Amino acid sequence: MKKARYKAVVIVIIILFLAAVFVYFRPLRMSDLVNDEQEILLTQISMGVQNGETYMDSESYNDLTKEQEQSIINLFQQYTYRRTLSTFLISDGALSETGDQLIDIFMYEGSELVCSVIVSNTGSISVNDRPYVLENPSRFIEELLQIVE
């Protein structure tokens, strides 16, 4: 009788653990990060090596129109990101791979920063200083730049 009860408890614990893992790693909507009331500021950073010299170019997009901001919100609705084991373990927001292109996205309400997202073309992203993964980051960056340029 004790063996059967022990086995049932172990099975329940395993099921609960698997459910928790499933919930933790489920896709998160990028659209939850931004709303109509926020001002969106962007910076594009390109880096690499040219003729043996390193370079880093940046361009800021700080004067977006309401139409551009709405298009960015609509773009965010098309993408999801997900947690990784690093999201749980690392809290400094460091990206594991930066690639050669980054987009820094800052959302403000008034003068208060409410959300920051850093997207690398390698798929690593940082949301409010926590590492995550984004599928199709190059497409996301390309579509975002088409909106603001």
Backbone torsions as a table, in degrees:
resi	resn	phi	psi	omega
1	MET	NA	-42.7	179.6
2	LYS	-65.7	-35.9	179.5
3	LYS	-64.7	-41.6	179.7
4	ALA	-65.3	-41.4	179.0
5	ARG	-66.7	-42.5	177.9
6	TYR	-60.0	-45.3	179.7
7	LYS	-61.9	-41.8	179.0
8	ALA	-64.1	-41.9	178.7
9	VAL	-63.6	-42.7	179.0
10	VAL	-63.1	-42.9	179.0
11	ILE	-63.0	-42.9	178.4
12	VAL	-62.9	-43.1	178.9
13	ILE	-62.3	-42.9	179.1
14	ILE	-63.8	-43.5	179.3
15	ILE	-62.9	-43.0	178.5
16	LEU	-63.9	-40.9	178.0
17	PHE	-62.5	-46.2	179.7
18	LEU	-64.3	-37.7	176.9
19	ALA	-64.5	-42.0	178.8
20	ALA	-63.9	-41.3	177.9
21	VAL	-63.4	-43.8	179.2
22	PHE	-60.5	-45.5	-179.6
23	VAL	-66.2	-41.7	-177.9
24	TYR	-63.2	-41.4	-175.0
25	PHE	-93.7	8.3	178.9
26	ARG	-65.7	153.4	177.8
27	PRO	-64.7	142.9	177.5
28	LEU	-110.1	142.9	-177.9
29	ARG	-83.4	129.1	176.4
30	MET	-66.5	-26.1	-179.3
31	SER	-65.0	-18.5	176.8
32	ASP	-73.1	-9.8	-176.4
33	LEU	-88.7	-15.4	-172.5
34	VAL	-140.0	151.8	174.6
35	ASN	-142.9	175.0	-175.5
36	ASP	-64.6	-22.2	-175.4
37	GLU	-83.4	-6.5	-174.4
38	GLN	-98.2	149.5	171.6
39	GLU	-92.1	135.7	-177.1
40	ILE	-110.0	128.5	175.5
41	LEU	-120.4	139.0	-177.4
42	LEU	-127.9	148.6	169.4
43	THR	-137.0	129.1	175.8
44	GLN	-101.0	131.9	179.1
45	ILE	-124.7	123.9	175.2
46	SER	-115.0	136.7	-179.3
47	MET	-143.8	158.1	179.8
48	GLY	171.6	-160.8	178.8
49	VAL	-126.8	128.8	179.0
50	GLN	-133.9	123.8	-178.1
51	ASN	54.8	38.8	177.8
52	GLY	79.6	0.2	-179.3
53	GLU	-113.2	137.4	176.1
54	THR	-78.6	149.8	177.1
55	TYR	-141.8	156.7	173.9
56	MET	-146.4	117.9	178.3
57	ASP	-112.8	140.9	177.1
58	SER	-134.8	149.6	176.3
59	GLU	-139.4	129.3	-179.1
60	SER	-99.8	144.5	175.9
61	TYR	-124.0	85.3	-173.8
62	ASN	-104.5	-8.0	-178.3
63	ASP	-116.8	61.1	-179.2
64	LEU	-79.4	144.0	175.7
65	THR	-78.6	165.4	176.8
66	LYS	-61.0	-35.4	178.6
67	GLU	-65.5	-41.8	177.5
68	GLN	-65.0	-43.2	178.7
69	GLU	-62.2	-40.3	178.1
70	GLN	-66.0	-38.4	176.7
71	SER	-64.0	-36.7	176.8
72	ILE	-66.3	-42.0	177.2
73	ILE	-61.0	-42.6	177.8
74	ASN	-63.8	-37.9	176.9
75	LEU	-64.3	-42.3	178.4
76	PHE	-59.8	-30.1	-179.9
77	GLN	-69.2	-17.8	-177.9
78	GLN	-90.2	-6.5	-173.5
79	TYR	-124.0	150.2	172.8
80	THR	-125.9	158.6	174.3
81	TYR	-131.9	165.9	-178.7
82	ARG	-140.6	156.7	177.4
83	ARG	-73.7	157.9	170.9
84	THR	-127.3	177.0	175.8
85	LEU	-61.4	-33.4	178.3
86	SER	-64.2	-30.2	178.5
87	THR	-59.0	-40.0	-179.8
88	PHE	-74.9	-38.2	-171.9
89	LEU	-90.6	-31.8	-173.7
90	ILE	-112.2	128.1	-178.0
91	SER	-119.6	13.4	-177.8
92	ASP	-92.2	-2.0	177.0
93	GLY	77.2	5.7	-178.7
94	ALA	-67.5	137.8	176.4
95	LEU	-87.8	136.4	-179.0
96	SER	-71.4	-32.2	177.8
97	GLU	-138.4	126.0	-178.6
98	THR	-96.6	-22.4	-177.9
99	GLY	65.9	-155.4	-178.4
100	ASP	-112.9	5.1	179.7
101	GLN	-145.5	131.0	177.3
102	LEU	-128.3	147.4	171.0
103	ILE	-124.3	122.2	174.7
104	ASP	-99.1	125.4	-179.3
105	ILE	-122.1	123.6	-179.6
106	PHE	-121.3	132.4	178.1
107	MET	-112.9	126.9	-178.2
108	TYR	-119.2	144.5	166.3
109	GLU	-116.1	108.2	-171.6
110	GLY	67.8	-125.0	177.8
111	SER	-102.9	6.7	-177.3
112	GLU	-96.9	125.6	175.1
113	LEU	-72.3	120.0	-178.6
114	VAL	-107.0	-20.1	179.7
115	CYS	-159.3	140.4	172.7
116	SER	-130.2	136.5	179.1
117	VAL	-131.7	127.6	175.3
118	ILE	-117.4	121.6	-176.7
119	VAL	-113.0	126.9	175.1
120	SER	-103.3	148.5	178.9
121	ASN	-71.6	-0.9	175.4
122	THR	-88.0	-11.3	-179.1
123	GLY	107.9	-15.0	175.9
124	SER	-76.7	133.7	174.0
125	ILE	-133.8	157.8	175.1
126	SER	-121.7	124.9	177.4
127	VAL	-118.5	114.8	-178.3
128	ASN	49.7	47.4	176.3
129	ASP	65.7	29.0	174.4
130	ARG	-126.6	134.0	-178.3
131	PRO	-78.3	138.7	177.8
132	TYR	-141.0	-177.1	177.7
133	VAL	-128.5	137.6	178.3
134	LEU	-119.3	132.0	175.0
135	GLU	-82.0	147.0	-178.8
136	ASN	53.8	52.4	-178.0
137	PRO	-65.9	-35.5	-179.2
138	SER	-64.3	-40.3	177.5
139	ARG	-66.2	-41.0	177.6
140	PHE	-60.1	-47.4	179.7
141	ILE	-61.9	-44.6	-179.7
142	GLU	-61.6	-46.3	179.9
143	GLU	-66.0	-37.6	178.3
144	LEU	-64.3	-43.6	179.4
145	LEU	-67.5	-32.9	176.2
146	GLN	-63.2	-33.3	179.8
147	ILE	-69.6	-42.2	-171.3
148	VAL	-92.3	-15.6	-178.3
149	GLU	-92.1	NA	NA
